[in-house]
Structures are given as C-alpha cells and as structure tokens.
Amino acid sequence: MRFSHTLLVAIERSREDLSKMCVTHCDRMASVFSVEELEELRGLFGRSFRVRLRQGTCDCREFQSLHYPCRHALASCAAATMEWGQFVDPVYNMHSVFSVYRCRVPAHP
C-alpha cells in the first residue's frame, strides 16, 4: 500500500462527487483547470473553482490545507487522465508514516 488508509478513504469520498462536476477549462501544459460544480455539494451550488495542480492549490483552499487533491483537483486529474497520487504530499506515504516509529526515545537515568 502506497498511501495511508485514512487518505485513501478521504480520496474515495471525494471521488463520489466527480459526476457532479464539469471541467470547463483544461490547460494540461500549465496544469491549470477550471471546475464547475453542477449540483449542490456541501451547501454550495454552481460555483467554479480554479485548480493549479503543480502548485497544489484550488480556490476551495482544501488542496493547500490538506496537502492532497480536493474533489476539484480529482476532477481535473480525471479530465486530463493524470494520476492523482503524484499531487499528494509525501507525509501521506506509508514510508513516512512508519518513519515516525523509527525514532528512538532517550532513556531516563
């Protein structure tokens, strides 16, 4: 497993919303996309969001806050047939998770 279980659950939850979004602009070379929500999602309707995959940002601010693709970034990846995992911060890699347990705690005298 490459990513933590918690991340995979969050990504799968966000992927459920992909059918309710439309990528209206796709600049694959610059990795910039415009994503419009077609149905009400989390209390909002008809909003448009700009996603910058290389910078790890989205107008919804979830991408830069959580350091993994938000639902708009996932829609962008799907439209451009790009693998979303490359935009996940390394802290979510299982290698990083297990590295936390490798540090030694000094013994008290």
TILO-98099 format. One line per field, with one value per residue: residue number from 0; chain; x, y, z of N, C-alpha, C in turn. Coordinates in Angstrom, 1 decimal. Example, Ala and Ser with C-alpha at 12.3 -4.5 7.8 and 13.67 -1.06 7.14 Angstrom:
BEGIN
n = c(0 1)
chain = c(A A)
n_u = c(13.2 12.8)
n_v = c(-5.7 -2.2)
n_w = c(7.8 7.1)
ca_u = c(12.3 13.7)
ca_v = c(-4.5 -1.1)
ca_w = c(7.8 7.1)
c_u = c(13.2 12.9)
c_v = c(-3.3 0.0)
c_w = c(7.8 7.9)
END
This chain:
BEGIN
n = c(0 1 2 3 4 5 6 7 8 9 10 11 12 13 14 15 16 17 18 19 20 21 22 23 24 25 26 27 28 29 30 31 32 33 34 35 36 37 38 39 40 41 42 43 44 45 46 47 48 49 50 51 52 53 54 55 56 57 58 59 60 61 62 63 64 65 66 67 68 69 70 71 72 73 74 75 76 77 78 79 80 81 82 83 84 85 86 87 88 89 90 91 92 93 94 95 96 97 98 99 100 101 102 103 104 105 106 107 108)
chain = c(A A A A A A A A A A A A A A A A A A A A A A A A A A A A A A A A A A A A A A A A A A A A A A A A A A A A A A A A A A A A A A A A A A A A A A A A A A A A A A A A A A A A A A A A A A A A A A A A A A A A A A A A A A A A A)
n_u = c(0.8 0.6 -0.2 -1.6 -4.3 -6.3 -6.0 -6.7 -9.4 -10.5 -10.0 -11.5 -14.1 -14.2 -14.1 -16.6 -18.1 -17.4 -19.1 -20.8 -19.5 -17.9 -15.3 -14.4 -12.4 -9.3 -6.0 -3.6 -0.8 0.1 -1.0 -3.4 -6.8 -10.3 -13.1 -16.4 -19.1 -21.9 -24.1 -25.6 -23.2 -22.1 -23.6 -23.2 -23.7 -23.3 -20.8 -17.6 -14.3 -10.8 -8.1 -4.8 -2.6 0.2 1.1 -0.3 -2.8 -6.2 -9.2 -11.0 -9.5 -9.0 -7.2 -4.6 -4.7 -5.0 -3.0 -3.3 -5.1 -8.1 -11.7 -12.1 -9.6 -9.3 -11.2 -10.0 -7.7 -8.9 -10.1 -7.9 -6.6 -4.6 -2.6 -3.7 -2.1 0.4 0.2 0.0 1.1 4.3 4.1 1.9 2.6 3.1 5.6 6.6 4.8 5.5 8.1 7.9 7.8 10.4 12.1 14.2 13.7 15.2 16.6 15.6 17.6)
n_v = c(-1.2 2.1 4.6 6.1 4.5 6.3 8.5 7.3 6.6 9.2 10.3 8.5 9.2 11.8 11.3 10.3 12.5 13.3 13.0 15.1 17.3 19.5 19.9 22.8 24.2 23.4 23.4 21.6 21.6 23.7 22.8 23.8 24.2 24.7 24.1 23.4 23.1 21.2 20.4 20.8 20.8 20.1 22.3 24.3 25.7 25.5 26.8 27.9 26.7 27.3 25.3 24.5 22.3 21.8 23.6 22.8 23.9 25.1 27.0 26.4 26.0 23.6 21.8 23.0 23.2 20.6 19.2 17.2 16.1 17.9 17.5 19.0 19.0 16.3 15.9 17.4 15.9 13.6 14.5 15.2 12.8 12.1 10.8 11.0 10.6 11.7 14.2 14.3 15.1 14.0 13.2 11.6 9.2 5.7 5.0 7.4 7.5 5.2 5.9 7.6 6.0 5.0 6.6 7.1 7.1 8.7 7.1 7.5 8.4)
n_w = c(0.0 -0.9 0.1 3.1 4.9 5.8 4.1 1.6 2.1 2.4 -0.2 -1.8 -0.8 -1.8 -4.5 -5.1 -5.7 -8.3 -10.5 -10.3 -11.2 -13.6 -15.8 -17.2 -18.4 -19.5 -19.2 -19.9 -20.2 -18.5 -16.3 -15.2 -14.4 -14.8 -12.8 -12.6 -10.4 -10.7 -9.3 -6.1 -3.7 -0.5 0.5 -1.4 -4.6 -8.2 -8.3 -9.5 -9.7 -9.7 -10.4 -9.7 -10.4 -10.3 -8.4 -6.3 -5.5 -5.0 -5.5 -3.6 -1.3 0.1 -1.0 -0.7 2.1 3.1 1.8 -0.1 -3.1 -3.6 -4.2 -6.5 -7.7 -8.1 -10.1 -12.1 -12.6 -13.5 -15.9 -17.4 -17.6 -15.6 -13.0 -9.7 -7.4 -7.6 -6.7 -4.1 -0.8 0.5 3.2 3.5 2.5 3.1 3.9 5.1 7.2 8.7 9.4 11.5 13.7 13.9 15.3 18.1 21.6 24.2 27.0 30.4 33.2)
ca_u = c(0.0 1.5 -0.7 -2.3 -5.7 -7.1 -6.0 -7.5 -10.9 -10.9 -10.0 -12.7 -15.3 -14.2 -14.3 -18.0 -18.7 -16.9 -20.1 -21.5 -18.6 -17.6 -14.1 -14.8 -11.2 -8.2 -4.6 -2.8 0.6 0.3 -1.7 -4.4 -8.1 -11.5 -14.0 -17.7 -20.0 -23.2 -25.2 -25.2 -22.2 -21.8 -24.3 -22.9 -24.2 -22.9 -19.6 -16.5 -13.0 -9.6 -7.2 -3.4 -2.1 1.6 1.2 -1.1 -3.8 -7.5 -9.9 -11.7 -8.5 -8.8 -6.0 -3.4 -4.8 -4.8 -1.9 -3.7 -6.1 -9.5 -12.6 -11.9 -8.3 -9.5 -11.9 -9.0 -6.9 -9.7 -10.3 -6.6 -6.1 -3.4 -2.7 -3.8 -1.2 1.6 0.0 -0.1 2.3 4.9 3.7 0.8 3.1 3.2 7.0 6.6 4.0 6.3 9.3 7.6 8.1 11.8 12.9 14.5 13.4 16.3 16.2 15.9 18.5)
ca_v = c(0.0 3.3 5.7 5.7 4.2 7.5 9.3 6.6 6.8 10.6 10.4 7.8 10.0 13.0 10.8 10.1 13.8 13.6 13.1 16.3 18.4 19.5 20.6 23.7 24.7 22.5 23.7 20.5 22.0 24.5 22.1 24.7 23.8 25.4 23.1 23.9 22.2 21.1 20.2 21.3 20.0 20.7 23.6 25.3 25.3 26.3 27.6 27.5 26.7 27.2 24.3 24.6 21.1 21.8 24.4 22.2 24.8 25.2 28.1 26.0 26.0 22.3 21.2 23.5 23.0 19.2 18.7 16.2 16.7 18.1 16.9 19.7 18.6 15.0 16.1 17.9 14.8 12.6 15.1 15.2 11.4 12.2 10.1 12.0 10.3 12.5 15.5 14.1 15.4 12.7 12.9 10.6 7.9 4.8 5.1 8.5 7.1 4.2 6.6 8.2 5.0 4.7 7.5 6.5 7.9 8.5 6.5 8.4 7.7)
ca_w = c(0.0 -1.1 0.9 4.4 4.8 6.1 2.9 0.6 2.4 2.1 -1.6 -2.3 -0.5 -2.7 -5.9 -5.2 -6.2 -9.6 -11.5 -10.1 -11.6 -15.1 -16.1 -18.2 -19.0 -19.2 -19.8 -19.4 -20.2 -17.3 -15.2 -14.7 -14.7 -14.2 -12.5 -12.2 -9.6 -11.4 -8.3 -4.8 -2.9 0.8 0.7 -2.4 -5.9 -9.3 -8.2 -10.3 -8.9 -10.5 -9.8 -10.2 -9.9 -10.0 -7.2 -5.2 -5.0 -5.5 -4.9 -2.4 -0.3 0.7 -1.6 0.0 3.5 3.5 1.1 -1.1 -4.0 -3.2 -5.2 -7.8 -8.2 -8.6 -11.3 -13.1 -12.9 -14.3 -17.2 -18.1 -17.4 -14.8 -11.8 -8.6 -6.4 -7.8 -6.1 -2.6 0.0 0.9 4.5 3.5 2.1 4.2 4.3 6.1 8.4 9.5 9.8 12.8 14.8 14.0 16.2 19.5 22.7 25.1 28.3 31.6 34.2)
c_u = c(0.9 1.1 -1.5 -3.8 -6.6 -7.2 -6.9 -9.0 -11.3 -10.9 -11.2 -14.0 -15.4 -14.5 -15.8 -18.7 -18.3 -18.0 -20.9 -20.6 -18.3 -16.3 -14.4 -13.6 -10.1 -6.9 -3.7 -1.3 1.0 -0.3 -2.7 -5.8 -9.2 -12.5 -15.3 -18.5 -21.4 -24.4 -24.7 -24.3 -21.8 -22.3 -24.0 -23.3 -23.7 -21.6 -18.5 -15.2 -11.8 -8.6 -5.8 -2.7 -0.6 1.9 0.5 -2.1 -5.1 -8.2 -10.7 -10.8 -8.3 -7.5 -4.7 -3.5 -4.5 -3.6 -2.1 -4.9 -7.5 -10.4 -12.4 -10.6 -8.5 -10.2 -11.0 -8.1 -7.6 -9.8 -9.0 -5.9 -4.7 -3.6 -2.6 -2.7 0.1 1.5 -0.3 1.2 2.9 4.6 2.6 1.3 3.3 4.7 7.2 5.9 4.9 7.6 9.1 8.0 9.5 12.6 13.1 14.2 14.6 15.8 16.5 16.7 17.8)
c_v = c(1.2 4.5 5.2 5.4 5.4 8.3 8.6 6.7 8.2 10.8 9.7 8.6 11.2 12.5 10.6 11.4 14.1 13.8 14.4 17.6 18.3 20.4 21.5 24.3 23.8 22.9 22.7 20.8 22.8 23.9 23.0 24.3 24.6 24.3 23.7 22.8 22.3 20.9 20.7 20.3 20.7 22.1 24.6 24.8 26.2 27.1 27.0 27.7 26.6 26.3 24.5 23.4 21.2 22.6 23.8 23.1 24.7 26.3 27.7 25.9 24.7 21.7 21.7 23.3 21.6 18.5 17.4 16.7 16.7 17.5 17.6 19.3 17.1 15.0 16.5 16.7 13.8 13.2 15.0 13.8 11.5 11.4 11.0 11.8 11.2 13.9 15.4 14.3 14.1 12.3 11.8 9.3 7.0 4.8 6.2 8.1 6.2 4.9 7.2 7.2 4.5 5.5 6.9 7.5 7.7 8.0 7.5 7.7 7.3)
c_w = c(0.0 -0.1 2.2 4.1 4.9 4.8 1.8 0.9 2.1 0.5 -2.2 -2.0 -1.5 -4.2 -6.1 -5.8 -7.6 -10.6 -11.4 -10.5 -13.1 -15.2 -17.3 -19.0 -18.5 -20.0 -19.2 -19.3 -18.9 -16.1 -14.4 -15.3 -14.1 -14.0 -12.0 -11.5 -10.3 -10.5 -7.0 -4.1 -1.7 0.9 -0.4 -3.8 -7.0 -9.2 -9.1 -9.5 -9.9 -9.7 -10.5 -9.6 -9.5 -8.7 -6.0 -4.6 -5.7 -4.8 -3.7 -1.1 0.4 0.2 -0.8 1.5 3.9 2.8 0.3 -1.9 -3.4 -4.3 -6.6 -8.5 -8.8 -9.9 -12.4 -13.5 -13.8 -15.7 -18.0 -18.1 -16.8 -13.5 -10.6 -7.6 -6.4 -7.1 -4.6 -1.9 0.5 2.4 4.6 3.0 3.3 4.7 5.4 7.4 9.3 10.0 11.2 13.9 14.8 14.9 17.6 20.5 23.7 26.4 29.4 32.6 35.5)
END
